[in-house]
Amino acid sequence: MKQKFIEILKKHGVELSQQQIQQFDMYAKLLVEWNQKMNLTAIEDIDEIYEKHFLDSVLPSFEHDFFGNVCDVGAGAGFPSIPLKIVYPELNITIVEPLKKRIQFLTHLIDELNITVTLENKRSEEFVLEKREFFDVVCARAVANLTVLSEICIPLLKKDGFFIALKGQKGDEELAEASFALKELGVELVRKSEYLLGDATRNNFQFKKVKNTPLKYPRNYGKIKKEPLVGRKK
């Protein structure tokens, strides 16, 4: 799968250097090693790591725009932002991750990969107080349903920037449920991409921020979960 991964990227105009290939090798190795002492991923097979983590993280960049200051909300073990940083070193990546053990892994990872990534051990609802409407791109993968995800991500995004949500086979269902939240928070859908990754369907969405997010958002996470933005009576 590693060779297939390299070939797929080459087909899309991205030819990895030997250094980048070694960085992906190191990433896979560290992920397996650290997974023995903390739960980072259910996927431990190297081929599956290349397909279901690395390729899944990079493929959206061939159809959706990643540029400038990029914030990855709830990156977990670094997806999608670390594979994107390896492939596109010019990106300025900030990871917002509330779990300290994951930050410990990410700190070691970026040191071993010799890349520069800003790590914020905070919830996005706290981080937005520092970086409200700052980022060119905000992305998230496998964090929460789209309604909840929108409220914790979009306030970080500057006007005319892009929110990229990496979703699974229920993506269209989540999109329909999130219609009120997306409009309320100030974004519009500009592109959807769907593809098969092994036997799994991936639905990825790119939204453009067309107006500033009202200052009352995001609410605290308990309220976001308990009273999601699905259209409420005035």
Backbone as JSON, one array per atom type, in Angstrom:
{
  "sequence": "MKQKFIEILKKHGVELSQQQIQQFDMYAKLLVEWNQKMNLTAIEDIDEIYEKHFLDSVLPSFEHDFFGNVCDVGAGAGFPSIPLKIVYPELNITIVEPLKKRIQFLTHLIDELNITVTLENKRSEEFVLEKREFFDVVCARAVANLTVLSEICIPLLKKDGFFIALKGQKGDEELAEASFALKELGVELVRKSEYLLGDATRNNFQFKKVKNTPLKYPRNYGKIKKEPLVGRKK",
  "N": [[0.82, -1.21, 0.0], [2.03, 1.18, 0.63], [3.6, 1.84, -1.64], [1.57, 2.13, -3.5], [0.25, 4.32, -2.43], [2.22, 6.3, -2.82], [2.22, 6.31, -5.6], [-0.42, 7.09, -6.21], [-0.44, 9.71, -5.25], [1.48, 10.76, -6.99], [0.14, 10.57, -9.41], [-1.65, 12.58, -9.07], [-0.1, 14.76, -9.36], [1.75, 15.18, -7.35], [4.86, 14.56, -6.38], [6.57, 12.72, -4.17], [9.44, 13.47, -2.21], [12.49, 11.77, -1.22], [12.94, 12.34, 1.42], [10.35, 13.05, 2.32], [9.02, 10.61, 1.97], [10.4, 9.09, 3.84], [9.58, 10.45, 6.13], [6.85, 9.78, 6.25], [7.15, 7.02, 6.66], [8.37, 7.03, 9.21], [6.31, 8.24, 10.68], [4.26, 6.27, 10.54], [5.54, 4.19, 11.9], [5.96, 5.31, 14.49], [3.33, 5.74, 15.23], [2.32, 3.13, 15.53], [4.03, 2.21, 17.56], [3.51, 4.0, 19.75], [0.89, 3.49, 20.08], [0.77, 1.22, 21.55], [0.94, 1.99, 24.16], [-0.92, 3.98, 24.52], [-4.26, 4.77, 23.53], [-4.45, 5.54, 20.39], [-5.26, 4.92, 17.81], [-7.43, 2.62, 16.12], [-6.41, 1.26, 14.1], [-3.7, -0.61, 13.19], [-2.23, -1.99, 11.36], [0.28, -1.59, 8.95], [-0.16, -1.2, 6.16], [-2.86, -0.51, 6.2], [-2.73, 1.81, 7.69], [-1.44, 3.5, 5.88], [-3.41, 3.64, 3.89], [-5.98, 4.2, 5.17], [-5.46, 6.25, 6.93], [-3.22, 8.0, 6.08], [-3.6, 8.33, 3.22], [-6.33, 8.95, 3.22], [-6.24, 11.39, 4.56], [-4.81, 13.04, 2.81], [-5.97, 12.94, 0.23], [-8.3, 14.73, 0.05], [-7.09, 17.19, -0.51], [-6.67, 17.34, -3.2], [-8.98, 18.15, -4.33], [-10.07, 20.1, -2.74], [-9.35, 23.29, -1.28], [-6.37, 23.88, 0.42], [-4.49, 26.11, 2.18], [-2.21, 28.72, 3.27], [-2.81, 29.76, 6.62], [-3.71, 27.1, 8.49], [-6.06, 25.4, 10.46], [-6.46, 22.56, 12.39], [-8.96, 20.95, 13.9], [-9.36, 19.03, 16.76], [-7.44, 16.96, 16.18], [-6.51, 14.49, 17.01], [-4.46, 11.81, 16.51], [-3.14, 13.28, 14.67], [-4.45, 13.66, 12.24], [-6.32, 15.29, 9.69], [-4.01, 16.87, 9.4], [-1.15, 16.48, 9.82], [-0.2, 14.6, 7.79], [-0.86, 16.3, 5.63], [0.86, 18.45, 6.11], [3.33, 17.21, 5.74], [3.22, 16.64, 3.0], [2.7, 19.17, 1.93], [4.76, 21.33, 2.78], [4.77, 24.09, 3.07], [2.49, 24.95, 4.34], [1.02, 26.61, 7.14], [0.45, 25.16, 10.01], [-1.87, 24.72, 12.63], [-2.73, 22.82, 15.38], [-5.52, 22.0, 17.27], [-6.14, 20.39, 20.11], [-7.75, 18.81, 22.69], [-7.03, 16.67, 24.42], [-4.5, 15.73, 26.58], [-2.7, 13.54, 26.42], [-2.65, 12.96, 23.73], [-1.51, 15.28, 22.75], [1.02, 14.95, 23.81], [1.97, 12.8, 22.27], [1.87, 14.02, 19.71], [3.68, 16.1, 20.04], [6.11, 14.71, 20.31], [6.07, 13.45, 17.83], [6.18, 15.56, 15.85], [8.65, 16.54, 16.43], [10.34, 14.36, 15.83], [9.8, 14.13, 13.11], [10.81, 16.46, 12.24], [9.37, 18.84, 11.62], [7.48, 21.91, 11.58], [4.88, 22.69, 13.61], [2.16, 24.2, 15.21], [0.97, 23.51, 18.41], [-1.96, 23.35, 20.3], [-3.17, 22.77, 23.36], [-6.08, 22.71, 24.01], [-9.66, 23.24, 24.17], [-11.57, 23.97, 21.26], [-13.47, 25.91, 21.66], [-12.41, 27.44, 23.64], [-10.0, 28.26, 22.53], [-10.83, 29.89, 20.47], [-11.17, 32.37, 21.6], [-8.72, 33.51, 21.42], [-8.02, 33.35, 18.73], [-10.11, 34.14, 16.97], [-11.86, 34.04, 13.93], [-9.51, 33.9, 12.32], [-8.15, 32.0, 10.72], [-7.27, 30.74, 7.43], [-8.08, 28.3, 6.47], [-10.06, 25.85, 8.01], [-10.14, 22.62, 9.28], [-11.44, 19.31, 9.89], [-11.57, 15.94, 11.0], [-13.41, 13.08, 11.62], [-14.45, 13.89, 14.19], [-16.91, 14.92, 15.3], [-20.52, 14.96, 14.79], [-21.75, 16.81, 11.93], [-23.28, 19.08, 12.57], [-22.6, 19.76, 15.24], [-19.84, 19.92, 14.88], [-19.59, 22.08, 13.13], [-20.17, 24.32, 14.72], [-18.02, 24.38, 16.48], [-15.89, 24.77, 14.83], [-16.25, 26.75, 12.73], [-16.31, 29.45, 13.84], [-13.58, 29.98, 14.11], [-12.7, 30.55, 11.62], [-11.76, 32.78, 9.04], [-13.53, 35.36, 7.2], [-14.35, 34.56, 3.86], [-12.68, 32.42, 3.95], [-12.13, 28.78, 4.13], [-13.97, 26.0, 5.27], [-13.34, 22.7, 5.83], [-14.7, 19.62, 5.94], [-14.14, 16.34, 6.75], [-15.83, 13.53, 6.16], [-17.74, 10.46, 6.71], [-19.68, 7.69, 5.38], [-22.21, 8.58, 6.05], [-22.33, 11.19, 5.4], [-23.98, 12.86, 3.7], [-26.42, 12.74, 5.0], [-25.75, 13.94, 7.45], [-25.13, 16.45, 6.47], [-27.62, 17.43, 5.61], [-28.94, 17.58, 8.08], [-27.44, 19.55, 9.27], [-28.03, 21.93, 8.05], [-29.32, 24.32, 9.01], [-27.52, 25.17, 11.03], [-25.15, 25.63, 9.54], [-25.89, 27.78, 7.87], [-26.56, 29.69, 9.82], [-24.1, 30.07, 11.04], [-22.59, 31.12, 9.06], [-21.6, 30.01, 6.59], [-21.39, 28.58, 3.24], [-22.02, 25.74, 1.18], [-19.63, 24.8, -1.17], [-18.38, 22.79, -2.55], [-18.52, 19.26, -2.96], [-17.03, 16.12, -2.39], [-16.85, 12.71, -3.19], [-15.66, 9.48, -2.54], [-14.36, 6.12, -2.77], [-12.65, 4.38, -0.27], [-10.87, 1.75, 0.03], [-13.22, -0.39, 1.25], [-14.84, 1.54, 2.19], [-16.95, 4.39, 2.15], [-16.23, 7.75, 1.55], [-17.18, 11.04, 2.3], [-16.54, 14.25, 1.62], [-16.62, 17.69, 2.45], [-16.55, 21.05, 1.31], [-16.8, 24.22, 2.53], [-17.51, 27.67, 2.09], [-16.79, 30.65, 3.83], [-19.08, 33.12, 4.07], [-20.02, 35.22, 5.52], [-19.46, 37.0, 8.61], [-19.28, 35.14, 11.67], [-21.84, 35.18, 14.1], [-21.22, 36.72, 17.28], [-22.1, 35.34, 19.5], [-21.57, 32.7, 19.17], [-18.89, 30.3, 19.38], [-21.0, 28.45, 21.66], [-20.7, 27.13, 25.06], [-19.28, 23.81, 25.28], [-20.92, 21.86, 26.42], [-23.48, 22.88, 26.06], [-23.57, 23.06, 23.3], [-23.62, 20.35, 22.61], [-25.92, 19.49, 23.96], [-27.97, 21.17, 23.06], [-28.06, 21.28, 20.03], [-27.52, 23.23, 17.02], [-30.13, 23.16, 15.28], [-32.21, 24.54, 14.26], [-34.35, 26.57, 15.83], [-37.14, 27.67, 17.8], [-38.12, 31.07, 17.72]],
  "CA": [[0.0, 0.0, 0.0], [2.91, 2.35, 0.65], [3.94, 2.19, -3.02], [0.33, 2.6, -4.14], [0.06, 5.66, -1.88], [3.16, 7.17, -3.53], [1.78, 6.39, -7.0], [-1.66, 7.88, -6.28], [-0.04, 11.12, -5.12], [2.17, 11.16, -8.22], [-0.9, 10.71, -10.43], [-2.3, 13.87, -8.83], [0.88, 15.83, -9.53], [2.59, 15.34, -6.16], [5.93, 13.55, -6.34], [7.21, 12.8, -2.86], [10.9, 13.34, -2.14], [12.93, 10.68, -0.35], [12.74, 12.81, 2.79], [8.92, 12.95, 2.63], [8.72, 9.17, 2.1], [10.95, 8.68, 5.15], [8.73, 11.04, 7.16], [5.66, 8.93, 6.36], [7.6, 5.76, 7.29], [8.56, 7.32, 10.62], [4.98, 8.49, 11.23], [3.59, 4.97, 10.71], [6.28, 3.45, 12.94], [5.67, 5.92, 15.79], [1.91, 5.52, 15.52], [2.2, 1.75, 16.03], [4.76, 2.13, 18.84], [2.8, 4.73, 20.8], [-0.44, 2.9, 20.26], [0.9, 0.16, 22.55], [0.8, 2.56, 25.5], [-2.11, 4.84, 24.6], [-5.19, 4.48, 22.45], [-4.41, 6.58, 19.37], [-5.96, 4.47, 16.61], [-7.81, 1.21, 16.07], [-5.71, 0.73, 12.92], [-2.28, -0.82, 13.49], [-1.57, -2.58, 10.2], [0.97, -0.52, 8.22], [-0.87, -0.94, 4.9], [-4.11, 0.19, 6.51], [-2.35, 3.17, 8.1], [-1.19, 4.27, 4.66], [-4.66, 3.85, 3.15], [-7.1, 4.76, 5.92], [-5.05, 7.47, 7.62], [-2.42, 8.91, 5.27], [-4.27, 8.65, 1.96], [-7.59, 9.61, 3.56], [-5.93, 12.76, 4.95], [-4.24, 13.82, 1.71], [-6.85, 12.98, -0.94], [-9.15, 15.93, -0.08], [-6.34, 18.34, -0.98], [-6.69, 17.38, -4.65], [-10.24, 18.75, -4.75], [-10.42, 21.21, -1.86], [-8.21, 24.2, -1.13], [-5.64, 24.02, 1.68], [-3.48, 27.15, 1.94], [-2.03, 29.71, 4.33], [-2.94, 29.34, 8.01], [-4.66, 25.99, 8.55], [-6.33, 24.89, 11.81], [-7.04, 21.21, 12.45], [-9.66, 20.86, 15.19], [-9.5, 17.66, 17.24], [-6.65, 16.15, 15.23], [-6.21, 13.15, 17.52], [-3.07, 11.41, 16.25], [-2.56, 14.16, 13.66], [-5.12, 13.57, 10.94], [-5.51, 15.16, 8.47], [-3.05, 17.95, 9.23], [0.27, 16.1, 9.73], [0.09, 14.18, 6.41], [-0.9, 17.47, 4.75], [2.09, 19.23, 6.35], [4.44, 16.5, 5.1], [3.09, 16.8, 1.55], [2.74, 20.6, 1.61], [5.51, 21.91, 3.91], [4.56, 25.53, 3.17], [1.31, 25.25, 5.15], [1.19, 26.95, 8.56], [-0.54, 24.29, 10.66], [-2.14, 24.77, 14.06], [-3.59, 21.72, 15.83], [-6.22, 22.22, 18.53], [-6.44, 19.04, 20.62], [-7.95, 18.94, 24.13], [-6.5, 15.58, 25.23], [-3.06, 15.93, 26.82], [-1.89, 12.4, 25.97], [-2.47, 13.09, 22.28], [-0.54, 16.36, 22.57], [2.34, 14.36, 24.09], [2.36, 12.06, 21.07], [2.09, 14.96, 18.61], [4.92, 16.83, 20.34], [7.2, 13.8, 19.95], [5.99, 13.2, 16.39], [6.68, 16.68, 15.03], [10.09, 16.63, 16.69], [10.98, 13.29, 15.06], [9.63, 14.41, 11.67], [11.5, 17.73, 11.98], [8.45, 19.78, 11.0], [7.0, 22.96, 12.48], [3.43, 22.7, 13.77], [1.76, 24.79, 16.49], [0.05, 22.65, 19.15], [-2.75, 24.03, 21.32], [-3.86, 21.8, 24.21], [-7.29, 23.42, 24.45], [-10.87, 23.04, 23.38], [-11.66, 25.04, 20.27], [-14.32, 26.99, 22.19], [-11.5, 28.3, 24.41], [-8.99, 28.78, 21.6], [-11.44, 30.93, 19.63], [-11.01, 33.65, 22.28], [-7.43, 34.04, 20.98], [-7.86, 33.32, 17.26], [-11.41, 34.21, 16.31], [-11.87, 34.42, 12.51], [-8.1, 34.11, 11.98], [-7.57, 31.0, 9.83], [-7.69, 30.64, 6.03], [-8.74, 26.99, 6.34], [-10.26, 25.05, 9.22], [-10.53, 21.27, 8.87], [-11.65, 18.34, 10.97], [-11.84, 14.58, 10.54], [-13.87, 12.11, 12.63], [-14.51, 14.53, 15.5], [-18.3, 14.97, 15.78], [-21.44, 15.14, 13.66], [-21.48, 18.07, 11.25], [-23.94, 20.19, 13.26], [-21.73, 20.1, 16.37], [-18.53, 20.27, 14.33], [-19.67, 23.42, 12.53], [-20.13, 25.37, 15.74], [-16.69, 24.46, 17.12], [-14.87, 25.08, 13.82], [-16.47, 27.92, 11.87], [-15.89, 30.72, 14.44], [-12.13, 30.17, 13.94], [-12.44, 30.76, 10.19], [-11.94, 34.16, 8.57], [-14.45, 35.53, 6.07], [-13.8, 34.1, 2.57], [-11.89, 31.21, 4.16], [-12.82, 27.52, 3.83], [-14.14, 24.95, 6.28], [-13.31, 21.41, 5.14], [-15.13, 18.55, 6.85], [-13.91, 15.0, 6.22], [-16.91, 12.73, 6.74], [-17.9, 9.1, 6.22], [-20.78, 7.36, 4.48], [-23.43, 9.3, 6.43], [-22.06, 12.6, 5.18], [-25.13, 13.57, 3.15], [-27.42, 12.81, 6.08], [-25.27, 14.96, 8.37], [-25.22, 17.74, 5.78], [-29.02, 17.85, 5.68], [-29.24, 17.94, 9.48], [-26.65, 20.72, 9.67], [-28.32, 23.07, 7.16], [-29.6, 25.53, 9.79], [-26.28, 25.58, 11.69], [-24.21, 26.15, 8.54], [-26.36, 29.1, 7.47], [-26.48, 30.55, 11.0], [-22.69, 30.33, 11.35], [-22.05, 31.97, 8.0], [-20.92, 29.36, 5.47], [-22.17, 27.95, 2.17], [-21.35, 24.62, 0.54], [-19.13, 25.11, -2.51], [-17.95, 21.57, -3.24], [-18.59, 17.98, -2.25], [-16.35, 15.04, -3.1], [-17.15, 11.38, -2.66], [-14.81, 8.44, -3.11], [-14.22, 4.88, -2.01], [-11.34, 4.12, 0.29], [-11.1, 0.33, 0.36], [-14.66, -0.66, 1.17], [-15.52, 2.62, 2.93], [-17.3, 5.59, 1.4], [-15.85, 9.01, 2.17], [-17.83, 12.23, 1.8], [-15.85, 15.43, 2.13], [-17.33, 18.91, 2.09], [-15.84, 22.32, 1.4], [-17.71, 25.35, 2.73], [-16.88, 29.0, 2.08], [-17.38, 31.56, 4.81], [-19.6, 34.26, 3.32], [-20.29, 36.32, 6.44], [-18.88, 36.77, 9.94], [-20.08, 34.35, 12.6], [-22.32, 35.96, 15.26], [-20.31, 36.61, 18.43], [-22.62, 34.43, 20.54], [-21.06, 31.36, 18.89], [-19.51, 29.06, 19.87], [-21.43, 28.34, 23.05], [-19.87, 26.12, 25.72], [-19.45, 22.52, 24.6], [-22.08, 21.16, 26.98], [-24.69, 23.41, 25.41], [-23.51, 22.67, 21.88], [-24.04, 18.95, 22.53], [-27.27, 19.33, 24.48], [-28.91, 21.94, 22.23], [-27.41, 21.54, 18.74], [-28.17, 24.22, 16.15], [-30.92, 22.48, 14.24], [-33.39, 25.36, 13.99], [-35.09, 26.69, 17.07], [-38.19, 28.68, 17.79], [-37.68, 32.41, 18.13]],
  "C": [[0.86, 1.27, 0.0], [3.24, 2.8, -0.78], [2.73, 2.72, -3.77], [0.03, 4.04, -3.7], [0.95, 6.65, -2.64], [2.71, 7.38, -4.98], [0.51, 7.22, -7.16], [-1.33, 9.37, -6.17], [0.63, 11.62, -6.41], [1.18, 11.4, -9.35], [-1.61, 12.06, -10.31], [-1.29, 15.02, -8.83], [1.77, 16.08, -8.33], [3.62, 14.21, -6.11], [6.7, 13.72, -5.04], [8.73, 12.65, -2.97], [11.25, 12.15, -1.23], [12.71, 11.07, 1.11], [11.27, 12.68, 3.2], [8.49, 11.5, 2.81], [9.21, 8.66, 3.46], [10.11, 9.25, 6.3], [7.45, 10.22, 7.34], [6.0, 7.59, 7.0], [7.73, 5.94, 8.8], [7.22, 7.53, 11.33], [4.27, 7.17, 11.52], [4.23, 4.18, 11.85], [5.94, 4.0, 14.34], [4.22, 5.71, 16.21], [1.69, 4.13, 16.12], [2.85, 1.63, 17.4], [3.96, 2.78, 19.98], [1.41, 4.16, 21.07], [-0.42, 1.75, 21.27], [0.67, 0.69, 23.96], [-0.36, 3.54, 25.64], [-2.97, 4.59, 23.37], [-5.25, 5.63, 21.45], [-5.24, 6.21, 18.14], [-6.33, 3.0, 16.74], [-7.07, 0.49, 14.94], [-4.22, 0.62, 13.22], [-1.52, -1.47, 12.34], [-0.98, -1.47, 9.33], [0.26, -0.18, 6.9], [-2.15, -0.15, 5.14], [-3.83, 1.61, 6.98], [-2.13, 4.05, 6.88], [-2.5, 4.58, 3.92], [-5.68, 4.66, 3.96], [-6.75, 5.99, 6.75], [-4.33, 8.44, 6.67], [-3.13, 9.32, 3.98], [-5.59, 9.39, 2.21], [-7.37, 11.08, 3.91], [-5.53, 13.63, 3.77], [-5.18, 13.96, 0.52], [-7.72, 14.23, -1.04], [-8.42, 17.14, -0.66], [-6.31, 18.43, -2.51], [-7.97, 18.0, -5.19], [-10.65, 19.97, -3.94], [-9.16, 22.03, -1.57], [-7.65, 24.2, 0.29], [-4.51, 25.02, 1.42], [-3.34, 28.01, 3.19], [-2.05, 29.12, 5.73], [-4.07, 28.32, 8.13], [-4.81, 25.52, 10.0], [-7.02, 23.54, 11.72], [-7.65, 21.05, 13.85], [-9.85, 19.4, 15.58], [-8.73, 16.67, 16.4], [-6.34, 14.75, 15.72], [-4.74, 12.81, 17.34], [-2.46, 12.18, 15.08], [-3.22, 14.16, 12.3], [-6.25, 14.59, 10.81], [-4.26, 16.03, 8.4], [-1.58, 17.52, 9.1], [0.61, 15.52, 8.35], [0.06, 15.35, 5.43], [0.37, 18.31, 4.89], [3.3, 18.55, 5.7], [4.41, 16.73, 3.59], [3.23, 18.26, 1.11], [3.44, 21.36, 2.74], [5.27, 23.4, 4.11], [3.36, 25.91, 4.03], [1.71, 25.61, 6.58], [0.09, 26.24, 9.34], [-0.63, 24.59, 12.16], [-3.09, 23.62, 14.39], [-4.2, 22.09, 17.18], [-6.71, 20.87, 19.02], [-6.57, 19.1, 22.15], [-7.31, 17.85, 24.99], [-4.97, 15.66, 25.34], [-2.21, 14.78, 26.31], [-1.66, 12.46, 24.46], [-1.48, 14.21, 21.97], [0.87, 15.84, 22.83], [2.85, 13.59, 22.88], [2.72, 13.03, 19.94], [3.38, 15.76, 18.81], [6.13, 16.0, 19.94], [7.24, 13.6, 18.43], [6.59, 14.34, 15.57], [8.18, 16.9, 15.24], [10.84, 15.6, 15.85], [10.9, 13.54, 13.55], [10.35, 15.68, 11.25], [10.62, 18.68, 11.16], [7.98, 20.78, 12.04], [5.48, 22.99, 12.47], [3.14, 23.31, 15.14], [0.73, 23.89, 17.16], [-0.64, 23.45, 20.25], [-3.54, 22.99, 22.1], [-5.08, 22.46, 24.86], [-8.48, 22.9, 23.67], [-10.97, 24.2, 22.4], [-12.51, 26.2, 20.77], [-13.52, 27.93, 23.08], [-10.51, 29.0, 23.48], [-9.54, 29.92, 20.76], [-11.34, 32.31, 20.28], [-9.7, 34.33, 21.86], [-7.37, 34.23, 19.47], [-9.19, 33.34, 16.53], [-11.26, 34.75, 14.88], [-10.46, 34.77, 12.02], [-7.63, 33.22, 10.82], [-8.14, 31.05, 8.41], [-8.49, 29.37, 5.79], [-8.87, 26.37, 7.72], [-10.75, 23.69, 8.77], [-10.71, 20.38, 10.09], [-12.02, 17.0, 10.35], [-12.24, 13.72, 11.74], [-13.9, 12.69, 14.04], [-15.92, 14.48, 16.09], [-19.2, 15.07, 14.57], [-21.33, 16.58, 13.15], [-22.14, 19.27, 11.94], [-23.08, 20.68, 14.41], [-20.39, 20.62, 15.85], [-18.51, 21.69, 13.78], [-19.51, 24.5, 13.58], [-18.76, 25.48, 16.42], [-15.59, 24.84, 16.13], [-15.05, 26.44, 13.16], [-16.11, 29.25, 12.53], [-14.39, 31.01, 14.32], [-11.75, 30.63, 12.53], [-12.7, 32.21, 9.79], [-12.94, 34.21, 7.42], [-13.7, 35.27, 4.77], [-12.85, 32.92, 2.72], [-12.74, 29.96, 3.95], [-12.81, 26.57, 5.03], [-14.24, 23.63, 5.54], [-13.59, 20.3, 6.15], [-14.95, 17.21, 6.16], [-14.87, 14.05, 6.92], [-16.97, 11.35, 6.09], [-19.14, 8.91, 5.38], [-22.09, 8.07, 4.82], [-23.29, 10.81, 6.21], [-23.25, 13.39, 4.68], [-26.23, 13.76, 4.19], [-27.03, 13.9, 7.08], [-25.4, 16.36, 7.77], [-26.64, 18.3, 5.85], [-29.39, 18.32, 7.08], [-28.58, 19.24, 9.9], [-27.01, 21.99, 8.91], [-28.56, 24.37, 7.91], [-28.31, 26.07, 10.42], [-25.31, 26.23, 10.7], [-24.6, 27.56, 8.1], [-26.19, 30.1, 8.61], [-25.03, 30.98, 11.28], [-21.95, 31.03, 10.22], [-21.34, 31.31, 6.85], [-21.91, 28.79, 4.45], [-21.35, 26.82, 1.56], [-20.91, 25.02, -0.86], [-18.69, 23.85, -3.27], [-18.11, 20.36, -2.33], [-17.8, 16.96, -3.06], [-16.65, 13.73, -2.4], [-16.23, 10.37, -3.33], [-14.79, 7.23, -2.2], [-12.79, 4.73, -1.53], [-11.41, 2.69, 0.82], [-12.58, 0.05, 0.18], [-15.47, 0.43, 1.87], [-15.77, 3.82, 2.03], [-16.91, 6.82, 2.2], [-16.61, 10.15, 1.5], [-17.15, 13.44, 2.44], [-16.51, 16.69, 1.59], [-16.43, 20.13, 2.26], [-16.88, 23.43, 1.47], [-16.92, 26.64, 2.68], [-17.59, 29.9, 3.08], [-17.79, 32.85, 4.1], [-19.98, 35.44, 4.22], [-19.68, 35.98, 7.8], [-19.84, 35.99, 10.83], [-20.55, 35.24, 13.75], [-21.48, 35.67, 16.5], [-20.81, 35.67, 19.51], [-22.18, 32.99, 20.31], [-19.53, 31.38, 18.91], [-19.98, 29.21, 21.32], [-20.51, 27.34, 23.76], [-20.24, 24.73, 25.19], [-20.65, 21.74, 25.12], [-23.37, 21.59, 26.3], [-24.74, 23.04, 23.93], [-24.04, 21.25, 21.7], [-25.51, 18.78, 22.92], [-28.33, 20.01, 23.62], [-28.27, 22.28, 20.89], [-28.22, 22.51, 17.88], [-28.9, 23.53, 15.0], [-32.18, 23.28, 13.89], [-34.26, 25.41, 15.23], [-36.15, 27.77, 16.95], [-37.65, 30.0, 18.31], [-38.25, 32.72, 19.51]]
}
